[in-house]
Amino acid sequence: MLKCKLPGTLTVYLNSFRHDPALQRWYSARVTYAEYLQPSPKMGLLALGFFCTFGTIYGLIALNRWKVLHKIEHGEISYEDRATKFLGK
């Protein structure tokens, strides 16, 4: 706040900050974007693609792990080969 003394006894306080309602709406929308998020078919397809991608990656990694563990449990892989070939050490 700037204080400006005018002739006489009147003191005027000048506000150096100018309020812009459009900027305020923009900042508020940025901070509270969840309130403006509307469900749509495009949003559903994006979510489906996201979860399917990571689900497929997890499934492939888990499938490989289950195959190796099955071989280890049934004695198809020797103890020496476990650490070097299959478990990545």
N, C-alpha and C positions, 0 to 999 in steps of 0.2 A: 504494500500500500504506500502510495506517495502522498505526502501532505503538501498541499498547495495553499499558501496564504494569499488571499485576494485583498485588494484595497478595502479598508474598513475592518470590520470585526468578523467577517465571514471566512471560515476555514473549509476548504473543499478537499475531500479525500479522493484521489484518483486511483482507480483500479487498473493496474497495468495488465491484468489478465482479462482477456475478452472471451466470454463464453460463446462457444460455437455449438449449437444444438446438433448439427449434423455429425461433428466429430464426437460428441458425447454418445450419440446413438451408435456410431461405428465402434467406439471403444467398449461400450456396454455389450454389443453383439459379439465382440471378440471374446470378452470375458465369460459371458453366459451363453455360449453357443449351443449348449444342450437344450435350452428352451426353444431355440429356433430350428432344431433338427426335426425334420418331418419324415415319417416313414414313406418310402416309395418303392416301386419295383426295382429301380436302379440300385437303391441302397440295399435291398434284399439280395440282389445278384452280387454286389460287391462283398457283402458279408459271407454269402455262400462260397464265393471264390476264395476268400481269405481262409475260411475254416477248412474247405476241401483241400487247399494247397498244403496247409500245415498238417492236416490229418493224414494226407497221403505220404508226406515225408516221414511223419512219426510211424505210420504203418509199415513202410519199407524198412526203416531202421529196426523196429521191433521184430519184424518177421525174420530179418537176418540174425538178430540176437537169439530169437527162439530156436532157430535151426542149429546154431552153434551150441547153445546150451543143451539141446536134445542130443547132439552128437557126443558132448562131454559126459552127460549123464549115462549114456549107454555104452561108454567106453570105446567109441569109434576114433577118438583123438587121443594120442598119448599125452602124458603129463608134460613132456618136454615141448611138444608142439603147441600146446595151449597158449602159453605166454608169447611165443615168438610169432606164430602165424595168425592166430585168431583173435587174441585179446589186445593186440596192438602195442605190446611192450617191446 
